[in-house]
Amino acid sequence: MNHYLIDVSRKTIELFVRKNEKLSIPDDCPDEYKEKRGVFVTIYKNVKGSLRGCIGFPYPEFPLIEALIEASISSCQDPRFELLDEEELNEIIIEISILTKPKLIDSDPKKYFDYIEIGKDGLIIKNNLGSGLLLPQVPVEYGWNVEEFLENVCIKASLSPDSWKNTDFKLYKFQAEIINE
């Protein structure tokens, strides 16, 4: 059934890029995709996999199918990149990450190393200054250890790399089911 979500994401991206229209929720959408879930859509350009866009919803606020459609559109407009154009549609690869609900990790930063597993956990760091999120596959792609993962989630939140050591921040972990095109 995972191909269903990839197909919906691909149709959403193509419709948005070609006609600036939003795909409607398909009538044949299985009930399991109507449950609220966090989701990210990552767009890579060509088989080599250079990042082209990645946007999503970390928390289960919307039905998965609805969040998937919104995240697919947003990934085409990731502000870190130029808008995705029609000529690129045949060159992109889509990856979907369906997230578990983020769980707060013990507030003692010294214990983080006991709670974080590279390749399994994604991280969210947040406080009133900002927040940052990295998906579970990111530290694997870059060959990071736990400390490097913590530093980079801080950088993603526009914080100093050692902000994770500050107890004013809350650190959450989550897992993701990864679906590749």
Rosetta constraint file for C-alpha pairs under 8 A:
AtomPair CA 1 CA 5 HARMONIC 7.53 0.50
AtomPair CA 2 CA 6 HARMONIC 6.73 0.50
AtomPair CA 2 CA 179 HARMONIC 6.72 0.50
AtomPair CA 3 CA 7 HARMONIC 6.01 0.50
AtomPair CA 3 CA 181 HARMONIC 7.69 0.50
AtomPair CA 4 CA 8 HARMONIC 6.22 0.50
AtomPair CA 5 CA 9 HARMONIC 6.12 0.50
AtomPair CA 5 CA 65 HARMONIC 7.83 0.50
AtomPair CA 5 CA 68 HARMONIC 7.90 0.50
AtomPair CA 6 CA 10 HARMONIC 6.03 0.50
AtomPair CA 6 CA 94 HARMONIC 7.08 0.50
AtomPair CA 6 CA 95 HARMONIC 7.71 0.50
AtomPair CA 6 CA 96 HARMONIC 7.30 0.50
AtomPair CA 6 CA 179 HARMONIC 7.58 0.50
AtomPair CA 6 CA 180 HARMONIC 7.61 0.50
AtomPair CA 6 CA 181 HARMONIC 6.28 0.50
AtomPair CA 7 CA 11 HARMONIC 6.07 0.50
AtomPair CA 8 CA 12 HARMONIC 6.00 0.50
AtomPair CA 8 CA 69 HARMONIC 7.42 0.50
AtomPair CA 9 CA 13 HARMONIC 6.17 0.50
AtomPair CA 9 CA 68 HARMONIC 6.71 0.50
AtomPair CA 9 CA 69 HARMONIC 6.28 0.50
AtomPair CA 9 CA 72 HARMONIC 5.73 0.50
AtomPair CA 9 CA 94 HARMONIC 7.77 0.50
AtomPair CA 10 CA 14 HARMONIC 6.13 0.50
AtomPair CA 10 CA 72 HARMONIC 7.94 0.50
AtomPair CA 10 CA 94 HARMONIC 7.37 0.50
AtomPair CA 11 CA 15 HARMONIC 5.98 0.50
AtomPair CA 11 CA 23 HARMONIC 7.37 0.50
AtomPair CA 12 CA 16 HARMONIC 6.06 0.50
AtomPair CA 12 CA 22 HARMONIC 6.60 0.50
AtomPair CA 12 CA 23 HARMONIC 5.27 0.50
AtomPair CA 12 CA 69 HARMONIC 6.20 0.50
AtomPair CA 12 CA 72 HARMONIC 6.49 0.50
AtomPair CA 12 CA 73 HARMONIC 6.78 0.50
AtomPair CA 13 CA 17 HARMONIC 6.00 0.50
AtomPair CA 13 CA 72 HARMONIC 5.96 0.50
AtomPair CA 13 CA 73 HARMONIC 5.91 0.50
AtomPair CA 13 CA 76 HARMONIC 6.92 0.50
AtomPair CA 14 CA 18 HARMONIC 5.87 0.50
AtomPair CA 14 CA 86 HARMONIC 7.77 0.50
AtomPair CA 14 CA 89 HARMONIC 6.98 0.50
AtomPair CA 15 CA 19 HARMONIC 5.57 0.50
AtomPair CA 15 CA 20 HARMONIC 6.60 0.50
AtomPair CA 15 CA 21 HARMONIC 5.82 0.50
AtomPair CA 15 CA 22 HARMONIC 6.76 0.50
AtomPair CA 15 CA 23 HARMONIC 6.79 0.50
AtomPair CA 16 CA 20 HARMONIC 4.21 0.50
AtomPair CA 16 CA 21 HARMONIC 4.77 0.50
AtomPair CA 16 CA 22 HARMONIC 5.86 0.50
AtomPair CA 16 CA 23 HARMONIC 7.68 0.50
AtomPair CA 16 CA 73 HARMONIC 6.65 0.50
AtomPair CA 17 CA 21 HARMONIC 7.95 0.50
AtomPair CA 17 CA 76 HARMONIC 7.67 0.50
AtomPair CA 17 CA 84 HARMONIC 6.92 0.50
AtomPair CA 17 CA 85 HARMONIC 6.14 0.50
AtomPair CA 17 CA 86 HARMONIC 6.04 0.50
AtomPair CA 18 CA 85 HARMONIC 7.97 0.50
AtomPair CA 18 CA 86 HARMONIC 6.15 0.50
AtomPair CA 22 CA 69 HARMONIC 7.88 0.50
AtomPair CA 22 CA 73 HARMONIC 7.80 0.50
AtomPair CA 23 CA 69 HARMONIC 7.09 0.50
AtomPair CA 25 CA 29 HARMONIC 7.23 0.50
AtomPair CA 25 CA 65 HARMONIC 7.00 0.50
AtomPair CA 25 CA 66 HARMONIC 6.93 0.50
AtomPair CA 29 CA 33 HARMONIC 6.80 0.50
AtomPair CA 29 CA 34 HARMONIC 7.73 0.50
AtomPair CA 29 CA 65 HARMONIC 7.78 0.50
AtomPair CA 30 CA 34 HARMONIC 7.20 0.50
AtomPair CA 31 CA 35 HARMONIC 7.22 0.50
AtomPair CA 33 CA 63 HARMONIC 6.71 0.50
AtomPair CA 33 CA 64 HARMONIC 5.17 0.50
AtomPair CA 33 CA 65 HARMONIC 5.42 0.50
AtomPair CA 34 CA 63 HARMONIC 4.67 0.50
AtomPair CA 34 CA 64 HARMONIC 5.68 0.50
AtomPair CA 34 CA 65 HARMONIC 6.06 0.50
AtomPair CA 34 CA 66 HARMONIC 7.85 0.50
AtomPair CA 35 CA 62 HARMONIC 7.73 0.50
AtomPair CA 35 CA 63 HARMONIC 4.88 0.50
AtomPair CA 35 CA 64 HARMONIC 5.94 0.50
AtomPair CA 36 CA 60 HARMONIC 4.85 0.50
AtomPair CA 36 CA 61 HARMONIC 5.89 0.50
AtomPair CA 36 CA 62 HARMONIC 4.87 0.50
AtomPair CA 36 CA 63 HARMONIC 3.96 0.50
AtomPair CA 36 CA 64 HARMONIC 5.42 0.50
AtomPair CA 37 CA 59 HARMONIC 6.69 0.50
AtomPair CA 37 CA 60 HARMONIC 3.92 0.50
AtomPair CA 37 CA 61 HARMONIC 6.75 0.50
AtomPair CA 37 CA 62 HARMONIC 6.48 0.50
AtomPair CA 37 CA 63 HARMONIC 6.17 0.50
AtomPair CA 37 CA 64 HARMONIC 5.10 0.50
AtomPair CA 37 CA 67 HARMONIC 7.84 0.50
AtomPair CA 37 CA 98 HARMONIC 6.95 0.50
AtomPair CA 37 CA 99 HARMONIC 6.49 0.50
AtomPair CA 37 CA 100 HARMONIC 7.10 0.50
AtomPair CA 37 CA 101 HARMONIC 7.52 0.50
AtomPair CA 38 CA 56 HARMONIC 7.46 0.50
AtomPair CA 38 CA 57 HARMONIC 5.07 0.50
AtomPair CA 38 CA 58 HARMONIC 4.76 0.50
AtomPair CA 38 CA 59 HARMONIC 4.68 0.50
AtomPair CA 38 CA 60 HARMONIC 4.47 0.50
AtomPair CA 38 CA 61 HARMONIC 7.13 0.50
AtomPair CA 38 CA 62 HARMONIC 7.65 0.50
AtomPair CA 38 CA 64 HARMONIC 6.97 0.50
AtomPair CA 38 CA 67 HARMONIC 7.42 0.50
AtomPair CA 38 CA 98 HARMONIC 6.02 0.50
AtomPair CA 38 CA 99 HARMONIC 4.90 0.50
AtomPair CA 38 CA 100 HARMONIC 6.82 0.50
AtomPair CA 38 CA 101 HARMONIC 7.14 0.50
AtomPair CA 39 CA 56 HARMONIC 5.48 0.50
AtomPair CA 39 CA 57 HARMONIC 5.30 0.50
AtomPair CA 39 CA 58 HARMONIC 6.32 0.50
AtomPair CA 39 CA 59 HARMONIC 7.95 0.50
AtomPair CA 39 CA 64 HARMONIC 7.01 0.50
AtomPair CA 39 CA 67 HARMONIC 6.63 0.50
AtomPair CA 39 CA 68 HARMONIC 6.42 0.50
AtomPair CA 39 CA 71 HARMONIC 7.52 0.50
AtomPair CA 39 CA 96 HARMONIC 7.08 0.50
AtomPair CA 39 CA 97 HARMONIC 5.52 0.50
AtomPair CA 39 CA 98 HARMONIC 4.54 0.50
AtomPair CA 39 CA 99 HARMONIC 5.57 0.50
AtomPair CA 40 CA 54 HARMONIC 6.79 0.50
AtomPair CA 40 CA 55 HARMONIC 5.60 0.50
AtomPair CA 40 CA 56 HARMONIC 3.86 0.50
AtomPair CA 40 CA 57 HARMONIC 6.15 0.50
AtomPair CA 40 CA 58 HARMONIC 7.48 0.50
AtomPair CA 40 CA 68 HARMONIC 7.35 0.50
AtomPair CA 40 CA 71 HARMONIC 6.31 0.50
AtomPair CA 40 CA 96 HARMONIC 5.82 0.50
AtomPair CA 40 CA 97 HARMONIC 5.11 0.50
AtomPair CA 40 CA 98 HARMONIC 6.70 0.50
AtomPair CA 40 CA 99 HARMONIC 7.90 0.50
AtomPair CA 41 CA 53 HARMONIC 7.96 0.50
AtomPair CA 41 CA 54 HARMONIC 5.60 0.50
AtomPair CA 41 CA 55 HARMONIC 5.82 0.50
AtomPair CA 41 CA 56 HARMONIC 6.06 0.50
AtomPair CA 41 CA 68 HARMONIC 7.15 0.50
AtomPair CA 41 CA 71 HARMONIC 5.78 0.50
AtomPair CA 41 CA 72 HARMONIC 5.71 0.50
AtomPair CA 41 CA 75 HARMONIC 6.48 0.50
AtomPair CA 41 CA 94 HARMONIC 7.03 0.50
AtomPair CA 41 CA 95 HARMONIC 5.89 0.50
AtomPair CA 41 CA 96 HARMONIC 4.75 0.50
AtomPair CA 41 CA 97 HARMONIC 6.50 0.50
AtomPair CA 42 CA 51 HARMONIC 7.57 0.50
AtomPair CA 42 CA 52 HARMONIC 7.59 0.50
AtomPair CA 42 CA 53 HARMONIC 5.68 0.50
AtomPair CA 42 CA 54 HARMONIC 4.19 0.50
AtomPair CA 42 CA 55 HARMONIC 6.78 0.50
AtomPair CA 42 CA 75 HARMONIC 6.74 0.50
AtomPair CA 42 CA 94 HARMONIC 5.88 0.50
AtomPair CA 42 CA 95 HARMONIC 5.04 0.50
AtomPair CA 42 CA 96 HARMONIC 6.29 0.50
AtomPair CA 43 CA 51 HARMONIC 6.31 0.50
AtomPair CA 43 CA 52 HARMONIC 5.22 0.50
AtomPair CA 43 CA 53 HARMONIC 4.99 0.50
AtomPair CA 43 CA 54 HARMONIC 6.17 0.50
AtomPair CA 43 CA 75 HARMONIC 6.81 0.50
AtomPair CA 43 CA 76 HARMONIC 7.82 0.50
AtomPair CA 43 CA 92 HARMONIC 6.39 0.50
AtomPair CA 43 CA 93 HARMONIC 5.81 0.50
AtomPair CA 43 CA 94 HARMONIC 4.85 0.50
AtomPair CA 43 CA 95 HARMONIC 6.40 0.50
AtomPair CA 44 CA 49 HARMONIC 4.97 0.50
AtomPair CA 44 CA 50 HARMONIC 5.34 0.50
AtomPair CA 44 CA 51 HARMONIC 4.58 0.50
AtomPair CA 44 CA 52 HARMONIC 5.00 0.50
AtomPair CA 44 CA 53 HARMONIC 6.98 0.50
AtomPair CA 44 CA 92 HARMONIC 5.48 0.50
AtomPair CA 44 CA 93 HARMONIC 5.08 0.50
AtomPair CA 44 CA 94 HARMONIC 6.38 0.50
AtomPair CA 44 CA 95 HARMONIC 7.86 0.50
AtomPair CA 45 CA 49 HARMONIC 5.63 0.50
AtomPair CA 45 CA 50 HARMONIC 5.36 0.50
AtomPair CA 45 CA 51 HARMONIC 6.31 0.50
AtomPair CA 45 CA 52 HARMONIC 5.78 0.50
AtomPair CA 45 CA 88 HARMONIC 7.81 0.50
AtomPair CA 45 CA 91 HARMONIC 5.69 0.50
AtomPair CA 45 CA 92 HARMONIC 4.47 0.50
AtomPair CA 45 CA 93 HARMONIC 6.23 0.50
AtomPair CA 46 CA 50 HARMONIC 7.19 0.50
AtomPair CA 46 CA 91 HARMONIC 4.81 0.50
AtomPair CA 46 CA 92 HARMONIC 5.32 0.50
AtomPair CA 46 CA 93 HARMONIC 6.42 0.50
AtomPair CA 47 CA 91 HARMONIC 7.91 0.50
AtomPair CA 47 CA 92 HARMONIC 7.92 0.50
AtomPair CA 47 CA 93 HARMONIC 7.17 0.50
AtomPair CA 49 CA 93 HARMONIC 7.66 0.50
AtomPair CA 52 CA 78 HARMONIC 7.94 0.50
AtomPair CA 52 CA 81 HARMONIC 6.79 0.50
AtomPair CA 53 CA 75 HARMONIC 4.80 0.50
AtomPair CA 53 CA 76 HARMONIC 6.29 0.50
AtomPair CA 53 CA 77 HARMONIC 7.35 0.50
AtomPair CA 53 CA 78 HARMONIC 5.22 0.50
AtomPair CA 53 CA 80 HARMONIC 7.62 0.50
AtomPair CA 53 CA 81 HARMONIC 7.05 0.50
AtomPair CA 54 CA 75 HARMONIC 5.07 0.50
AtomPair CA 54 CA 78 HARMONIC 6.60 0.50
AtomPair CA 55 CA 71 HARMONIC 5.64 0.50
AtomPair CA 55 CA 72 HARMONIC 7.62 0.50
AtomPair CA 55 CA 74 HARMONIC 6.03 0.50
AtomPair CA 55 CA 75 HARMONIC 5.04 0.50
AtomPair CA 55 CA 78 HARMONIC 6.81 0.50
AtomPair CA 56 CA 67 HARMONIC 7.58 0.50
AtomPair CA 56 CA 68 HARMONIC 7.85 0.50
AtomPair CA 56 CA 70 HARMONIC 7.95 0.50
AtomPair CA 56 CA 71 HARMONIC 4.88 0.50
AtomPair CA 56 CA 74 HARMONIC 7.75 0.50
AtomPair CA 56 CA 75 HARMONIC 7.85 0.50
AtomPair CA 57 CA 61 HARMONIC 7.86 0.50
AtomPair CA 57 CA 67 HARMONIC 6.97 0.50
AtomPair CA 57 CA 71 HARMONIC 7.27 0.50
AtomPair CA 58 CA 99 HARMONIC 6.98 0.50
AtomPair CA 58 CA 101 HARMONIC 7.83 0.50
AtomPair CA 58 CA 102 HARMONIC 7.61 0.50
AtomPair CA 59 CA 99 HARMONIC 7.90 0.50
AtomPair CA 59 CA 101 HARMONIC 6.19 0.50
AtomPair CA 59 CA 102 HARMONIC 7.04 0.50
AtomPair CA 60 CA 64 HARMONIC 7.98 0.50
AtomPair CA 60 CA 101 HARMONIC 6.56 0.50
AtomPair CA 62 CA 66 HARMONIC 6.42 0.50
AtomPair CA 62 CA 67 HARMONIC 5.73 0.50
AtomPair CA 63 CA 67 HARMONIC 6.15 0.50
AtomPair CA 64 CA 68 HARMONIC 5.89 0.50
AtomPair CA 65 CA 69 HARMONIC 6.33 0.50
AtomPair CA 66 CA 70 HARMONIC 6.36 0.50
AtomPair CA 67 CA 71 HARMONIC 5.91 0.50
AtomPair CA 68 CA 72 HARMONIC 5.96 0.50
AtomPair CA 69 CA 73 HARMONIC 6.39 0.50
AtomPair CA 70 CA 74 HARMONIC 6.15 0.50
AtomPair CA 71 CA 75 HARMONIC 5.95 0.50
AtomPair CA 72 CA 76 HARMONIC 6.68 0.50
AtomPair CA 73 CA 77 HARMONIC 6.92 0.50
AtomPair CA 74 CA 78 HARMONIC 6.12 0.50
AtomPair CA 76 CA 83 HARMONIC 6.05 0.50
AtomPair CA 76 CA 84 HARMONIC 5.14 0.50
AtomPair CA 77 CA 81 HARMONIC 7.37 0.50
AtomPair CA 77 CA 82 HARMONIC 7.27 0.50
AtomPair CA 77 CA 83 HARMONIC 5.06 0.50
AtomPair CA 77 CA 84 HARMONIC 6.66 0.50
AtomPair CA 78 CA 82 HARMONIC 7.66 0.50
AtomPair CA 78 CA 83 HARMONIC 7.26 0.50
AtomPair CA 84 CA 88 HARMONIC 6.78 0.50
AtomPair CA 84 CA 89 HARMONIC 7.96 0.50
AtomPair CA 85 CA 89 HARMONIC 7.08 0.50
AtomPair CA 88 CA 92 HARMONIC 6.50 0.50
AtomPair CA 93 CA 180 HARMONIC 7.90 0.50
AtomPair CA 93 CA 181 HARMONIC 6.09 0.50
AtomPair CA 94 CA 180 HARMONIC 6.29 0.50
AtomPair CA 94 CA 181 HARMONIC 5.39 0.50
AtomPair CA 95 CA 178 HARMONIC 7.00 0.50
AtomPair CA 95 CA 179 HARMONIC 5.67 0.50
AtomPair CA 95 CA 180 HARMONIC 4.54 0.50
AtomPair CA 95 CA 181 HARMONIC 6.13 0.50
AtomPair CA 96 CA 178 HARMONIC 5.78 0.50
AtomPair CA 96 CA 179 HARMONIC 5.04 0.50
AtomPair CA 96 CA 180 HARMONIC 6.48 0.50
AtomPair CA 97 CA 176 HARMONIC 5.54 0.50
AtomPair CA 97 CA 177 HARMONIC 5.54 0.50
AtomPair CA 97 CA 178 HARMONIC 4.61 0.50
AtomPair CA 97 CA 179 HARMONIC 6.37 0.50
AtomPair CA 98 CA 176 HARMONIC 5.18 0.50
AtomPair CA 98 CA 177 HARMONIC 5.08 0.50
AtomPair CA 98 CA 178 HARMONIC 6.56 0.50
AtomPair CA 99 CA 174 HARMONIC 6.66 0.50
AtomPair CA 99 CA 175 HARMONIC 5.77 0.50
AtomPair CA 99 CA 176 HARMONIC 4.36 0.50
AtomPair CA 99 CA 177 HARMONIC 6.55 0.50
AtomPair CA 100 CA 174 HARMONIC 5.57 0.50
AtomPair CA 100 CA 175 HARMONIC 5.44 0.50
AtomPair CA 100 CA 176 HARMONIC 6.16 0.50
AtomPair CA 101 CA 174 HARMONIC 6.24 0.50
AtomPair CA 102 CA 124 HARMONIC 7.92 0.50
AtomPair CA 102 CA 172 HARMONIC 5.68 0.50
AtomPair CA 102 CA 173 HARMONIC 5.35 0.50
AtomPair CA 102 CA 174 HARMONIC 4.63 0.50
AtomPair CA 102 CA 175 HARMONIC 7.96 0.50
AtomPair CA 103 CA 172 HARMONIC 5.12 0.50
AtomPair CA 103 CA 173 HARMONIC 5.43 0.50
AtomPair CA 103 CA 174 HARMONIC 6.38 0.50
AtomPair CA 104 CA 170 HARMONIC 7.05 0.50
AtomPair CA 104 CA 171 HARMONIC 5.92 0.50
AtomPair CA 104 CA 172 HARMONIC 4.31 0.50
AtomPair CA 104 CA 173 HARMONIC 6.60 0.50
AtomPair CA 105 CA 112 HARMONIC 7.22 0.50
AtomPair CA 105 CA 115 HARMONIC 7.15 0.50
AtomPair CA 105 CA 170 HARMONIC 7.67 0.50
AtomPair CA 105 CA 171 HARMONIC 5.69 0.50
AtomPair CA 105 CA 172 HARMONIC 5.41 0.50
AtomPair CA 105 CA 173 HARMONIC 6.73 0.50
AtomPair CA 106 CA 111 HARMONIC 6.99 0.50
AtomPair CA 106 CA 112 HARMONIC 7.26 0.50
AtomPair CA 107 CA 167 HARMONIC 6.53 0.50
AtomPair CA 107 CA 170 HARMONIC 6.96 0.50
AtomPair CA 107 CA 171 HARMONIC 7.59 0.50
AtomPair CA 108 CA 112 HARMONIC 7.15 0.50
AtomPair CA 108 CA 167 HARMONIC 6.98 0.50
AtomPair CA 109 CA 164 HARMONIC 6.91 0.50
AtomPair CA 109 CA 165 HARMONIC 5.48 0.50
AtomPair CA 109 CA 166 HARMONIC 7.47 0.50
AtomPair CA 109 CA 167 HARMONIC 7.07 0.50
AtomPair CA 110 CA 165 HARMONIC 7.90 0.50
AtomPair CA 111 CA 115 HARMONIC 6.77 0.50
AtomPair CA 112 CA 116 HARMONIC 6.11 0.50
AtomPair CA 113 CA 146 HARMONIC 6.50 0.50
AtomPair CA 113 CA 147 HARMONIC 7.79 0.50
AtomPair CA 116 CA 121 HARMONIC 6.26 0.50
AtomPair CA 116 CA 146 HARMONIC 6.91 0.50
AtomPair CA 116 CA 173 HARMONIC 7.53 0.50
AtomPair CA 117 CA 121 HARMONIC 5.61 0.50
AtomPair CA 117 CA 146 HARMONIC 7.52 0.50
AtomPair CA 118 CA 136 HARMONIC 7.07 0.50
AtomPair CA 118 CA 139 HARMONIC 6.64 0.50
AtomPair CA 118 CA 140 HARMONIC 6.85 0.50
AtomPair CA 118 CA 145 HARMONIC 7.04 0.50
AtomPair CA 118 CA 146 HARMONIC 6.64 0.50
AtomPair CA 119 CA 136 HARMONIC 5.39 0.50
AtomPair CA 119 CA 137 HARMONIC 5.79 0.50
AtomPair CA 119 CA 139 HARMONIC 6.97 0.50
AtomPair CA 119 CA 140 HARMONIC 5.78 0.50
AtomPair CA 120 CA 136 HARMONIC 5.66 0.50
AtomPair CA 120 CA 137 HARMONIC 7.78 0.50
AtomPair CA 120 CA 175 HARMONIC 5.99 0.50
AtomPair CA 120 CA 176 HARMONIC 7.69 0.50
AtomPair CA 121 CA 135 HARMONIC 7.52 0.50
AtomPair CA 121 CA 136 HARMONIC 4.88 0.50
AtomPair CA 121 CA 173 HARMONIC 5.88 0.50
AtomPair CA 121 CA 174 HARMONIC 5.44 0.50
AtomPair CA 121 CA 175 HARMONIC 4.97 0.50
AtomPair CA 121 CA 176 HARMONIC 7.67 0.50
AtomPair CA 122 CA 133 HARMONIC 7.45 0.50
AtomPair CA 122 CA 134 HARMONIC 5.67 0.50
AtomPair CA 122 CA 135 HARMONIC 4.51 0.50
AtomPair CA 122 CA 136 HARMONIC 3.99 0.50
AtomPair CA 122 CA 137 HARMONIC 7.67 0.50
AtomPair CA 122 CA 173 HARMONIC 5.42 0.50
AtomPair CA 122 CA 174 HARMONIC 5.15 0.50
AtomPair CA 122 CA 175 HARMONIC 5.87 0.50
AtomPair CA 122 CA 176 HARMONIC 7.58 0.50
AtomPair CA 123 CA 133 HARMONIC 5.59 0.50
AtomPair CA 123 CA 134 HARMONIC 5.47 0.50
AtomPair CA 123 CA 135 HARMONIC 6.71 0.50
AtomPair CA 123 CA 136 HARMONIC 7.42 0.50
AtomPair CA 123 CA 150 HARMONIC 7.93 0.50
AtomPair CA 123 CA 153 HARMONIC 6.94 0.50
AtomPair CA 123 CA 171 HARMONIC 7.03 0.50
AtomPair CA 123 CA 172 HARMONIC 5.67 0.50
AtomPair CA 123 CA 173 HARMONIC 4.61 0.50
AtomPair CA 123 CA 174 HARMONIC 6.50 0.50
AtomPair CA 124 CA 131 HARMONIC 6.91 0.50
AtomPair CA 124 CA 132 HARMONIC 5.53 0.50
AtomPair CA 124 CA 133 HARMONIC 4.38 0.50
AtomPair CA 124 CA 134 HARMONIC 6.72 0.50
AtomPair CA 124 CA 153 HARMONIC 7.03 0.50
AtomPair CA 124 CA 171 HARMONIC 5.79 0.50
AtomPair CA 124 CA 172 HARMONIC 5.03 0.50
AtomPair CA 124 CA 173 HARMONIC 6.31 0.50
AtomPair CA 125 CA 131 HARMONIC 5.35 0.50
AtomPair CA 125 CA 132 HARMONIC 5.44 0.50
AtomPair CA 125 CA 133 HARMONIC 6.69 0.50
AtomPair CA 125 CA 153 HARMONIC 6.75 0.50
AtomPair CA 125 CA 154 HARMONIC 6.79 0.50
AtomPair CA 125 CA 157 HARMONIC 7.46 0.50
AtomPair CA 125 CA 164 HARMONIC 7.57 0.50
AtomPair CA 125 CA 169 HARMONIC 6.62 0.50
AtomPair CA 125 CA 170 HARMONIC 5.76 0.50
AtomPair CA 125 CA 171 HARMONIC 4.59 0.50
AtomPair CA 125 CA 172 HARMONIC 6.36 0.50
AtomPair CA 126 CA 130 HARMONIC 5.68 0.50
AtomPair CA 126 CA 131 HARMONIC 4.08 0.50
AtomPair CA 126 CA 132 HARMONIC 6.63 0.50
AtomPair CA 126 CA 157 HARMONIC 7.86 0.50
AtomPair CA 126 CA 169 HARMONIC 5.61 0.50
AtomPair CA 126 CA 170 HARMONIC 5.40 0.50
AtomPair CA 126 CA 171 HARMONIC 6.61 0.50
AtomPair CA 127 CA 131 HARMONIC 6.47 0.50
AtomPair CA 127 CA 168 HARMONIC 6.86 0.50
AtomPair CA 127 CA 169 HARMONIC 5.07 0.50
AtomPair CA 127 CA 170 HARMONIC 6.34 0.50
AtomPair CA 130 CA 157 HARMONIC 5.95 0.50
AtomPair CA 130 CA 158 HARMONIC 7.56 0.50
AtomPair CA 130 CA 159 HARMONIC 7.98 0.50
AtomPair CA 131 CA 154 HARMONIC 7.92 0.50
AtomPair CA 131 CA 156 HARMONIC 7.87 0.50
AtomPair CA 131 CA 157 HARMONIC 4.79 0.50
AtomPair CA 132 CA 153 HARMONIC 5.69 0.50
AtomPair CA 132 CA 154 HARMONIC 6.45 0.50
AtomPair CA 132 CA 155 HARMONIC 7.75 0.50
AtomPair CA 132 CA 156 HARMONIC 5.10 0.50
AtomPair CA 132 CA 157 HARMONIC 3.96 0.50
AtomPair CA 132 CA 158 HARMONIC 7.78 0.50
AtomPair CA 133 CA 153 HARMONIC 5.98 0.50
AtomPair CA 133 CA 156 HARMONIC 6.86 0.50
AtomPair CA 133 CA 157 HARMONIC 7.45 0.50
AtomPair CA 134 CA 138 HARMONIC 6.46 0.50
AtomPair CA 134 CA 153 HARMONIC 5.99 0.50
AtomPair CA 134 CA 156 HARMONIC 7.76 0.50
AtomPair CA 135 CA 176 HARMONIC 7.65 0.50
AtomPair CA 136 CA 140 HARMONIC 7.55 0.50
AtomPair CA 136 CA 175 HARMONIC 6.72 0.50
AtomPair CA 136 CA 176 HARMONIC 6.89 0.50
AtomPair CA 137 CA 141 HARMONIC 6.25 0.50
AtomPair CA 138 CA 142 HARMONIC 6.39 0.50
AtomPair CA 139 CA 143 HARMONIC 5.68 0.50
AtomPair CA 139 CA 144 HARMONIC 4.85 0.50
AtomPair CA 139 CA 145 HARMONIC 7.23 0.50
AtomPair CA 139 CA 149 HARMONIC 6.00 0.50
AtomPair CA 140 CA 144 HARMONIC 6.48 0.50
AtomPair CA 144 CA 148 HARMONIC 5.36 0.50
AtomPair CA 144 CA 149 HARMONIC 5.90 0.50
AtomPair CA 145 CA 149 HARMONIC 6.15 0.50
AtomPair CA 146 CA 150 HARMONIC 6.20 0.50
AtomPair CA 147 CA 151 HARMONIC 6.17 0.50
AtomPair CA 148 CA 152 HARMONIC 6.05 0.50
AtomPair CA 149 CA 153 HARMONIC 6.22 0.50
AtomPair CA 150 CA 154 HARMONIC 6.43 0.50
AtomPair CA 150 CA 161 HARMONIC 7.65 0.50
AtomPair CA 150 CA 162 HARMONIC 7.99 0.50
AtomPair CA 150 CA 164 HARMONIC 6.42 0.50
AtomPair CA 151 CA 155 HARMONIC 6.36 0.50
AtomPair CA 151 CA 160 HARMONIC 7.85 0.50
AtomPair CA 151 CA 161 HARMONIC 4.32 0.50
AtomPair CA 151 CA 162 HARMONIC 5.93 0.50
AtomPair CA 151 CA 163 HARMONIC 7.62 0.50
AtomPair CA 151 CA 164 HARMONIC 7.05 0.50
AtomPair CA 152 CA 156 HARMONIC 6.06 0.50
AtomPair CA 152 CA 161 HARMONIC 6.51 0.50
AtomPair CA 153 CA 157 HARMONIC 6.43 0.50
AtomPair CA 153 CA 161 HARMONIC 7.99 0.50
AtomPair CA 154 CA 158 HARMONIC 6.48 0.50
AtomPair CA 154 CA 159 HARMONIC 5.12 0.50
AtomPair CA 154 CA 160 HARMONIC 6.28 0.50
AtomPair CA 154 CA 161 HARMONIC 5.33 0.50
AtomPair CA 154 CA 162 HARMONIC 7.28 0.50
AtomPair CA 154 CA 163 HARMONIC 6.26 0.50
AtomPair CA 154 CA 164 HARMONIC 6.67 0.50
AtomPair CA 155 CA 159 HARMONIC 5.19 0.50
AtomPair CA 155 CA 160 HARMONIC 6.13 0.50
AtomPair CA 155 CA 161 HARMONIC 5.62 0.50
AtomPair CA 159 CA 163 HARMONIC 6.42 0.50
AtomPair CA 162 CA 166 HARMONIC 7.77 0.50
AtomPair CA 163 CA 169 HARMONIC 7.63 0.50
AtomPair CA 164 CA 169 HARMONIC 6.77 0.50
AtomPair CA 164 CA 171 HARMONIC 7.75 0.50
